[in-house]
Amino acid sequence: MSTIYKALILIVVILCAASAGRAEPLIPGPGVPGFEPALAQKDLQFARQFFEFNARNFGVSLDVFIPNEANRQLLYQWIETDHDFISFSQQHPYELISHFDEWGDLGMFGGMATAGDAWRYIVLRDGGAPLAEVEEARQVLLRALDAWHIYVAVTGEPGAFARGIRLRVPQEAGAPPIPGTLPETLPLFDAQGDPQPADKAPTWRDDQTGLFPDWIWLDDTSKDQADGYFLVMGALWDAIANDADIPQSYRDRMVSDALALANRLMTVHSVGGVMTPDVYMVLIDADGRPVTHYGLNPQVIDESNNIVVAPDFALQNGFNGLLGLGAMKVLHHITGDPTIGAFYYEELIDTWHWDDSALNPSLGGVSSMYLGSETNFSNVNMAAVAFYNILRYEGDPDIRGRFAIGVEEQFYNPGKDRQAKGLKLPFFDLLYTAFRHTGTDAQALADAMESLRDWHEPPYFDIHMENCDSSEIASGNCTGLDGTPIELESPGSDVPVDPVPIRIRPPSNFENRSNPYTVNGGGGGDRLDPGGCFRSSYWLGRLLVSSSSSWENMSPFARDRSNEMVHQPDEDGGTSDADGGTGPDGGDPAAGDSADAYDAGSGDGFDGSGDPGEDAGGDAGTGDAPGGEDGAQGDVDRPDDDEVDGDDGCGCSTPPSHYGSMLIVVYLVPLLLRRRSKRTEV
């Protein structure tokens, strides 16, 4: 790309940024033409349910189980009032709840919900909402910030983060004991210093720091939890980056956490890969072992078989590359650190072309996750989150432009069965319409609005829903609960031709990864689903604006290759540049003096060796380059999910992803002696 062309694009960026304040939000708020009071009321009721029950424990989303039918009916009565639950019922919510669940999916399930809280705070603060409402949203944010810091700090290893965290005792003064039985914990190492258990599996641990004695944590995190964790980190940073009403200590702490996370990811670790044993951009647990689903690197073709290829090998796992780029972009966004910036831009993109791997339209690119009826929608959700993490925070015109095209051609509408377009999941629709290269797509926005309007009403219990009985399934046609005709793929099949409308779609505790092609489902009605996907989608739509290009929805704190913000945000709503600019040393816009290039005492090179001349994994010119990434696309449904969470965590029936195995069988053997061809232009 020529210098003149880049300069012209930068002018467009600045003009778009200047006009963004005049743009209309995708979902209008009060006082804006098109505002829908009924939709705002549904969000308010979901928020009341969420904070009184699902997030009451420590401010992050959990499933709640209320086994008594009379108590469940009490929630239906309460939700129609303006009272808090204790005032209304003279009972503490813990007296109704048997237990909480979904500790083991906290990064994604809880992260998406907290991201919605961050977007809500930005909208209320910058939109001139009543001060009391803004203050309430700020307190929600501060509590979540504390919890997400514990999520990484409790492990005792800088940059290693949990799969889930759990309180032993309630934080709330005068509250009854937290419902449920605490699991037993196991030390990280046995008496001989060996990690335990010998076979890696999610295991509850005690706090490793001495700072959080009231907390325990679940290890063996995974790439989907990482993807959600980086989503919430970016959203929280945008909310607090230059907010004078947020104590500086929160910004300092988040920058420190982000630096530690980046340093751990940039360090080469041994994963025992069949072809390439030592790689960077992998998730290493506090016990020093790779987690089960460790790959944020396109070199990792299949984790279950430990197939890790060289970085210049012809076949790469673009899905993992997308997740890795999203992670590092968020960490660069928060820190402005030049070492992180160089690693992201010069190592991952300029040298090894991870963007090409992700956006490759052939096998290996992101769109390869669409496998027809075998599609694992957890993968689709992860891809959506990673696209957001790149497109919201990327300030480089070339890279941004490529992903603004890619979000349409490789994610939303690649022309494949089960693609995101048509699923009518609002997060996917809003992501696409906000960041596509040609601006707002009216149909995608209409689909998002339709689904939000039709979403199940709170209190959102996991009731069983049967749209098709056995005789209808045998005939191949049925009538949905609301009279909607549903055509099945064939007589005897319970798979519909089209996604089930969300108004009659079985309930889920995380809709973004549940199978929309499910006609019957739900549970016994005792699980109170948090509604995090509704609230996050609603407030994302309130935050983002109708646009003519993806630039208008770029974060006001987005950075480019200079490590500085692309444009200076305006001085309204606490988004101005308080310290006069961001220096090339990674200066944080709110923190004043932030850290120089981060090495955590391990040296300056990406491999932590102290040799700044050797990139992670060796000499990039010899094929000796950084190690690999798991090619098993997505965090497949593991057999022990029920043991970890007591539930499958998604309310879906998608089978495990066979993506990694498919790559091995179809492509890996024929390409053993081939090397990657020159960069593919997208």
TIFIZA-953046 format. One line per 8 residues: their letters; for each residue x, y, z of C-alpha. Coordinates in steps of 0.25 Angstrom, whole numbers, plus 5000, padded with zeros to 4 digits. Layout:
N
A> X/Y/Z | ... .
//
This chain:
682
MSTIYKAL> 5000/5000/5000 | 5006/5013/4996 | 5009/5025/5006 | 4999/5034/4998 | 4988/5023/4999 | 4990/5021/5014 | 4990/5036/5016 | 4977/5037/5009 .
ILIVVILC> 4971/5026/5017 | 4976/5033/5030 | 4969/5046/5026 | 4956/5037/5024 | 4958/5032/5038 | 4959/5045/5044 | 4947/5051/5037 | 4939/5038/5041 .
AASAGRAE> 4944/5040/5055 | 4939/5054/5055 | 4926/5051/5050 | 4923/5039/5059 | 4917/5047/5070 | 4906/5051/5060 | 4903/5037/5055 | 4891/5030/5059 .
PLIPGPGV> 4892/5018/5068 | 4889/5004/5062 | 4878/5003/5073 | 4872/5016/5077 | 4872/5020/5091 | 4862/5030/5098 | 4860/5043/5091 | 4865/5037/5078 .
PGFEPALA> 4856/5035/5066 | 4852/5020/5066 | 4854/5017/5081 | 4846/5005/5085 | 4841/5006/5100 | 4837/4992/5100 | 4851/4987/5096 | 4857/4996/5107 .
QKDLQFAR> 4847/4991/5117 | 4851/4976/5114 | 4866/4980/5116 | 4863/4986/5129 | 4855/4974/5134 | 4867/4965/5129 | 4876/4974/5137 | 4868/4973/5149 .
QFFEFNAR> 4868/4958/5148 | 4883/4957/5145 | 4888/4966/5157 | 4878/4961/5167 | 4881/4946/5164 | 4891/4942/5153 | 4902/4952/5156 | 4899/4954/5171 .
NFGVSLDV> 4910/4945/5175 | 4922/4953/5171 | 4917/4962/5159 | 4919/4952/5148 | 4909/4944/5140 | 4905/4930/5146 | 4894/4920/5144 | 4884/4920/5156 .
FIPNEANR> 4876/4908/5160 | 4862/4909/5167 | 4856/4896/5169 | 4843/4900/5176 | 4832/4903/5166 | 4825/4913/5176 | 4838/4921/5177 | 4839/4921/5162 .
QLLYQWIE> 4825/4927/5162 | 4830/4937/5172 | 4840/4942/5162 | 4829/4944/5151 | 4821/4953/5161 | 4834/4961/5165 | 4839/4964/5151 | 4826/4972/5149 .
TDHDFISF> 4829/4981/5161 | 4839/4992/5163 | 4844/4986/5176 | 4857/4979/5179 | 4855/4965/5182 | 4857/4965/5197 | 4848/4977/5199 | 4837/4970/5191 .
SQQHPYEL> 4838/4956/5196 | 4845/4958/5210 | 4854/4947/5206 | 4869/4947/5201 | 4871/4941/5187 | 4880/4931/5193 | 4869/4925/5201 | 4862/4921/5188 .
ISHFDEWG> 4874/4916/5180 | 4879/4902/5182 | 4892/4905/5174 | 4900/4913/5164 | 4906/4907/5151 | 4915/4910/5139 | 4927/4913/5147 | 4935/4906/5136 .
DLGMFGGM> 4931/4915/5125 | 4933/4928/5132 | 4942/4934/5121 | 4932/4933/5110 | 4919/4933/5117 | 4922/4943/5128 | 4931/4951/5119 | 4920/4954/5108 .
ATAGDAWR> 4911/4958/5119 | 4921/4967/5126 | 4925/4973/5112 | 4910/4977/5111 | 4911/4984/5125 | 4923/4992/5120 | 4916/4996/5107 | 4904/5000/5115 .
YIVLRDGG> 4913/5009/5124 | 4919/5016/5112 | 4905/5019/5106 | 4899/5024/5119 | 4911/5032/5123 | 4914/5038/5109 | 4899/5040/5106 | 4895/5049/5117 .
APLAEVEE> 4887/5039/5125 | 4883/5043/5139 | 4895/5043/5149 | 4889/5033/5158 | 4887/5023/5146 | 4901/5025/5142 | 4907/5023/5156 | 4899/5010/5158 .
ARQVLLRA> 4905/5005/5144 | 4919/5010/5149 | 4918/5002/5162 | 4914/4990/5154 | 4927/4992/5146 | 4936/4994/5157 | 4931/4981/5164 | 4933/4973/5150 .
LDAWHIYV> 4947/4979/5149 | 4951/4973/5162 | 4946/4960/5159 | 4953/4959/5145 | 4966/4963/5152 | 4964/4952/5162 | 4962/4943/5149 | 4976/4944/5145 .
AVTGEPGA> 4983/4948/5159 | 4978/4936/5167 | 4986/4926/5159 | 4999/4932/5165 | 5006/4931/5151 | 5007/4944/5143 | 4999/4943/5131 | 4992/4930/5134 .
FARGIRLR> 4977/4931/5136 | 4966/4922/5141 | 4955/4915/5134 | 4946/4919/5146 | 4946/4925/5160 | 4937/4923/5172 | 4935/4930/5185 | 4936/4921/5198 .
VPQEAGAP> 4927/4932/5206 | 4918/4943/5202 | 4923/4957/5199 | 4910/4963/5203 | 4908/4967/5217 | 4898/4959/5225 | 4895/4949/5213 | 4892/4935/5216 .
PIPGTLPE> 4903/4925/5212 | 4905/4923/5197 | 4896/4912/5192 | 4903/4899/5187 | 4914/4890/5192 | 4928/4895/5190 | 4937/4885/5182 | 4950/4879/5188 .
TLPLFDAQ> 4963/4886/5183 | 4976/4879/5179 | 4990/4886/5180 | 4996/4889/5167 | 5008/4879/5170 | 5010/4867/5178 | 5020/4864/5189 | 5030/4861/5178 .
GDPQPADK> 5028/4874/5171 | 5020/4867/5159 | 5008/4874/5154 | 4995/4867/5157 | 4986/4861/5153 | 4995/4853/5144 | 4985/4854/5133 | 4982/4869/5130 .
APTWRDDQ> 4967/4872/5133 | 4960/4884/5139 | 4963/4884/5154 | 4959/4893/5166 | 4971/4900/5173 | 4973/4909/5185 | 4978/4923/5183 | 4993/4922/5180 .
TGLFPDWI> 4996/4936/5185 | 4991/4938/5199 | 4983/4950/5195 | 4970/4944/5191 | 4967/4933/5202 | 4952/4934/5200 | 4954/4929/5186 | 4956/4916/5179 .
WLDDTSKD> 4959/4915/5164 | 4957/4904/5153 | 4969/4902/5144 | 4971/4896/5130 | 4965/4908/5123 | 4963/4907/5108 | 4963/4916/5095 | 4948/4919/5096 .
QADGYFLV> 4950/4924/5110 | 4962/4932/5106 | 4954/4938/5094 | 4943/4943/5103 | 4953/4948/5114 | 4960/4957/5103 | 4946/4962/5099 | 4943/4967/5113 .
MGALWDAI> 4957/4973/5115 | 4955/4981/5103 | 4941/4986/5106 | 4945/4989/5120 | 4957/4997/5115 | 4949/5005/5106 | 4940/5008/5118 | 4950/5013/5128 .
ANDADIPQ> 4962/5017/5119 | 4960/5032/5121 | 4949/5033/5131 | 4952/5042/5143 | 4942/5036/5152 | 4949/5022/5151 | 4961/5022/5161 | 4974/5021/5154 .
SYRDRMVS> 4978/5009/5161 | 4968/5001/5152 | 4975/5005/5140 | 4989/5002/5145 | 4984/4989/5149 | 4978/4985/5136 | 4991/4990/5129 | 4999/4981/5138 .
DALALANR> 4990/4969/5135 | 4990/4971/5120 | 5005/4972/5120 | 5007/4959/5128 | 4997/4952/5118 | 5004/4957/5106 | 5018/4953/5111 | 5013/4939/5114 .
LMTVHSVG> 5007/4938/5100 | 5019/4943/5093 | 5028/4933/5100 | 5032/4920/5093 | 5027/4908/5101 | 5028/4893/5099 | 5015/4886/5095 | 5021/4874/5090 .
GVMTPDVY> 5016/4876/5076 | 5018/4864/5066 | 5025/4873/5056 | 5028/4886/5063 | 5030/4884/5079 | 5032/4898/5083 | 5023/4910/5080 | 5018/4923/5085 .
MVLIDADG> 5003/4928/5086 | 4999/4916/5094 | 4991/4915/5107 | 5000/4910/5118 | 4994/4907/5131 | 4999/4911/5145 | 5005/4897/5146 | 5014/4899/5134 .
RPVTHYGL> 5006/4890/5125 | 4999/4894/5113 | 4984/4894/5115 | 4976/4883/5108 | 4971/4893/5097 | 4983/4902/5096 | 4984/4908/5082 | 4984/4922/5079 .
NPQVIDES> 4993/4920/5067 | 4990/4915/5053 | 5002/4905/5053 | 4994/4896/5063 | 4986/4888/5053 | 4980/4878/5063 | 4982/4878/5079 | 4976/4865/5081 .
NNIVVAPD> 4987/4858/5073 | 4997/4869/5076 | 4999/4872/5061 | 5007/4885/5061 | 5014/4889/5048 | 5025/4899/5044 | 5020/4914/5042 | 5023/4913/5027 .
FALQNGFN> 5016/4900/5025 | 5006/4900/5014 | 4994/4897/5023 | 4991/4906/5035 | 4979/4907/5044 | 4973/4920/5041 | 4963/4919/5052 | 4973/4919/5062 .
GLLGLGAM> 4981/4930/5056 | 4968/4939/5056 | 4967/4936/5071 | 4982/4939/5073 | 4981/4952/5066 | 4969/4957/5073 | 4976/4954/5087 | 4988/4961/5083 .
KVLHHITG> 4981/4973/5078 | 4973/4975/5091 | 4986/4974/5099 | 4993/4984/5090 | 4980/4993/5091 | 4981/4993/5106 | 4996/4995/5107 | 5001/5003/5095 .
DPTIGAFY> 5014/4995/5098 | 5024/4995/5086 | 5028/4981/5089 | 5014/4976/5088 | 5012/4984/5076 | 5024/4979/5069 | 5020/4965/5072 | 5006/4967/5066 .
YEELIDTW> 5010/4975/5054 | 5024/4971/5050 | 5024/4956/5055 | 5010/4951/5053 | 5005/4959/5041 | 5017/4964/5033 | 5026/4951/5035 | 5016/4940/5037 .
HWDDSALN> 5003/4946/5030 | 4994/4941/5041 | 4983/4950/5035 | 4985/4942/5022 | 4983/4929/5029 | 4970/4934/5036 | 4964/4940/5023 | 4968/4929/5014 .
PSLGGVSS> 4956/4926/5006 | 4960/4911/5004 | 4961/4900/5014 | 4968/4905/5026 | 4962/4919/5027 | 4952/4923/5037 | 4940/4919/5028 | 4944/4905/5028 .
MYLGSETN> 4937/4904/5042 | 4924/4903/5034 | 4922/4888/5033 | 4907/4888/5030 | 4900/4880/5040 | 4913/4876/5047 | 4916/4891/5050 | 4920/4894/5064 .
FSNVNMAA> 4913/4907/5067 | 4923/4910/5079 | 4933/4912/5067 | 4924/4922/5060 | 4923/4930/5073 | 4938/4930/5076 | 4940/4935/5062 | 4930/4946/5064 .
VAFYNILR> 4937/4950/5077 | 4951/4950/5070 | 4946/4958/5058 | 4940/4968/5068 | 4954/4969/5076 | 4961/4972/5063 | 4951/4982/5056 | 4948/4990/5069 .
YEGDPDIR> 4962/4993/5072 | 4970/4992/5059 | 4976/5005/5054 | 4984/5001/5043 | 4977/5004/5030 | 4982/4992/5022 | 4979/4981/5033 | 4966/4988/5037 .
GRFAIGVE> 4961/4988/5022 | 4964/4973/5020 | 4957/4969/5032 | 4945/4978/5029 | 4944/4970/5016 | 4947/4957/5023 | 4936/4958/5033 | 4926/4958/5022 .
EQFYNPGK> 4933/4948/5012 | 4938/4938/5022 | 4929/4939/5034 | 4915/4945/5032 | 4912/4941/5017 | 4923/4932/5011 | 4912/4925/5004 | 4912/4912/5013 .
DRQAKGLK> 4902/4904/5020 | 4900/4909/5034 | 4907/4922/5032 | 4904/4933/5042 | 4895/4941/5032 | 4881/4936/5034 | 4883/4930/5048 | 4877/4943/5054 .
LPFFDLLY> 4886/4943/5066 | 4887/4958/5069 | 4902/4959/5073 | 4906/4953/5059 | 4896/4962/5051 | 4901/4975/5059 | 4916/4971/5058 | 4914/4970/5043 .
TAFRHTGT> 4906/4982/5040 | 4915/4991/5049 | 4928/4987/5043 | 4926/4982/5029 | 4934/4990/5019 | 4923/4997/5012 | 4915/5001/5024 | 4902/4997/5030 .
DAQALADA> 4894/4986/5025 | 4879/4989/5026 | 4875/4974/5026 | 4885/4969/5036 | 4880/4981/5045 | 4866/4977/5043 | 4869/4962/5047 | 4876/4967/5060 .
MESLRDWH> 4864/4976/5064 | 4854/4965/5061 | 4861/4955/5069 | 4863/4964/5081 | 4848/4968/5080 | 4844/4953/5080 | 4854/4949/5091 | 4848/4941/5102 .
EPPYFDIH> 4843/4950/5114 | 4850/4950/5127 | 4850/4943/5137 | 4857/4934/5127 | 4855/4920/5132 | 4860/4907/5124 | 4846/4902/5121 | 4844/4890/5112 .
MENCDSSE> 4839/4894/5098 | 4834/4884/5088 | 4831/4890/5074 | 4830/4877/5067 | 4824/4864/5073 | 4827/4850/5069 | 4816/4849/5058 | 4820/4862/5052 .
IASGNCTG> 4835/4858/5052 | 4831/4845/5044 | 4823/4854/5034 | 4835/4864/5032 | 4826/4876/5035 | 4821/4882/5048 | 4815/4894/5054 | 4823/4902/5064 .
LDGTPIEL> 4817/4906/5077 | 4813/4920/5072 | 4807/4914/5059 | 4819/4916/5050 | 4821/4905/5040 | 4834/4897/5041 | 4839/4889/5030 | 4848/4878/5034 .
ESPGSDVP> 4860/4873/5025 | 4853/4859/5023 | 4842/4851/5029 | 4847/4845/5042 | 4858/4856/5044 | 4856/4866/5055 | 4866/4876/5048 | 4859/4888/5042 .
VDPVPIRI> 4862/4893/5028 | 4863/4907/5034 | 4867/4913/5047 | 4856/4912/5058 | 4851/4926/5061 | 4857/4931/5074 | 4843/4933/5080 | 4840/4918/5079 .
RPPSNFEN> 4855/4914/5080 | 4858/4905/5092 | 4864/4914/5104 | 4879/4914/5105 | 4889/4920/5115 | 4897/4925/5104 | 4890/4926/5091 | 4902/4931/5083 .
RSNPYTVN> 4908/4917/5083 | 4895/4908/5083 | 4890/4901/5071 | 4879/4910/5064 | 4874/4897/5057 | 4868/4891/5069 | 4853/4889/5069 | 4851/4883/5083 .
GGGGGDRL> 4859/4885/5096 | 4860/4892/5109 | 4861/4886/5122 | 4852/4884/5135 | 4850/4899/5137 | 4858/4900/5149 | 4870/4907/5143 | 4869/4922/5142 .
DPGGCFRS> 4877/4926/5129 | 4885/4939/5131 | 4880/4946/5117 | 4895/4951/5115 | 4894/4949/5100 | 4881/4958/5100 | 4887/4969/5109 | 4901/4969/5102 .
SYWLGRLL> 4895/4970/5088 | 4885/4981/5092 | 4896/4990/5098 | 4905/4987/5086 | 4894/4992/5077 | 4893/5004/5086 | 4908/5007/5086 | 4911/5005/5071 .
VSSSSSWE> 4905/5014/5060 | 4900/5013/5046 | 4911/5016/5037 | 4916/5016/5023 | 4929/5009/5026 | 4935/5001/5038 | 4943/5013/5042 | 4932/5020/5049 .
NMSPFARD> 4931/5008/5059 | 4946/5008/5063 | 4949/5010/5077 | 4953/5024/5081 | 4965/5018/5087 | 4969/5009/5075 | 4984/5008/5072 | 4992/5006/5060 .
RSNEMVHQ> 5007/5002/5057 | 5012/5015/5064 | 5006/5009/5077 | 4999/5022/5078 | 4984/5025/5077 | 4979/5027/5063 | 4972/5040/5066 | 4970/5048/5079 .
PDEDGGTS> 4956/5045/5085 | 4947/5057/5088 | 4946/5063/5102 | 4932/5058/5105 | 4928/5046/5114 | 4942/5044/5120 | 4948/5040/5107 | 4958/5051/5105 .
DADGGTGP> 4973/5049/5105 | 4976/5054/5119 | 4991/5053/5118 | 4993/5060/5105 | 4996/5049/5097 | 5001/5035/5096 | 5016/5033/5094 | 5023/5023/5086 .
DGGDPAAG> 5028/5016/5099 | 5014/5010/5101 | 5009/5022/5109 | 4995/5019/5114 | 4985/5030/5111 | 4979/5030/5125 | 4991/5026/5133 | 5001/5036/5129 .
DSADAYDA> 5014/5028/5130 | 5012/5014/5126 | 5022/5003/5124 | 5033/5003/5114 | 5035/4990/5106 | 5031/4979/5115 | 5040/4967/5117 | 5036/4963/5132 .
GSGDGFDG> 5050/4961/5135 | 5052/4951/5124 | 5059/4959/5113 | 5055/4967/5101 | 5053/4956/5091 | 5040/4950/5088 | 5045/4936/5093 | 5049/4942/5106 .
SGDPGEDA> 5063/4939/5104 | 5069/4952/5106 | 5074/4953/5092 | 5066/4964/5085 | 5071/4959/5071 | 5064/4945/5072 | 5049/4945/5070 | 5041/4934/5077 .
GGDAGTGD> 5044/4921/5072 | 5057/4924/5064 | 5061/4931/5051 | 5050/4935/5043 | 5058/4934/5030 | 5061/4919/5032 | 5048/4913/5035 | 5052/4911/5049 .
APGGEDGA> 5041/4921/5054 | 5032/4922/5065 | 5025/4909/5069 | 5011/4905/5066 | 4996/4906/5069 | 4986/4896/5071 | 4978/4893/5058 | 4966/4887/5065 .
QGDVDRPD> 4957/4898/5062 | 4949/4903/5074 | 4948/4897/5088 | 4941/4884/5084 | 4930/4879/5094 | 4938/4871/5103 | 4933/4858/5110 | 4936/4864/5124 .
DDEVDGDD> 4927/4876/5122 | 4916/4871/5131 | 4926/4867/5142 | 4932/4881/5142 | 4919/4889/5141 | 4908/4880/5143 | 4902/4884/5130 | 4907/4885/5116 .
GCGCSTPP> 4907/4900/5117 | 4900/4903/5104 | 4887/4897/5103 | 4891/4892/5089 | 4892/4879/5082 | 4904/4882/5073 | 4914/4871/5072 | 4929/4872/5074 .
SHYGSMLI> 4936/4879/5063 | 4944/4870/5054 | 4951/4881/5047 | 4965/4878/5052 | 4963/4863/5048 | 4958/4867/5035 | 4970/4876/5032 | 4979/4864/5035 .
VVYLVPLL> 4972/4854/5026 | 4970/4863/5014 | 4981/4872/5014 | 4993/4869/5024 | 4999/4857/5018 | 4999/4862/5003 | 5005/4874/5008 | 5016/4869/5016 .
LRRRSKRT> 5027/4873/5007 | 5021/4886/5002 | 5023/4900/5008 | 5014/4912/5009 | 5012/4919/4996 | 5013/4935/4995 | 5004/4943/5002 | 4989/4942/4997 .
EV> 4982/4955/4995 | 4968/4956/5001 .
//
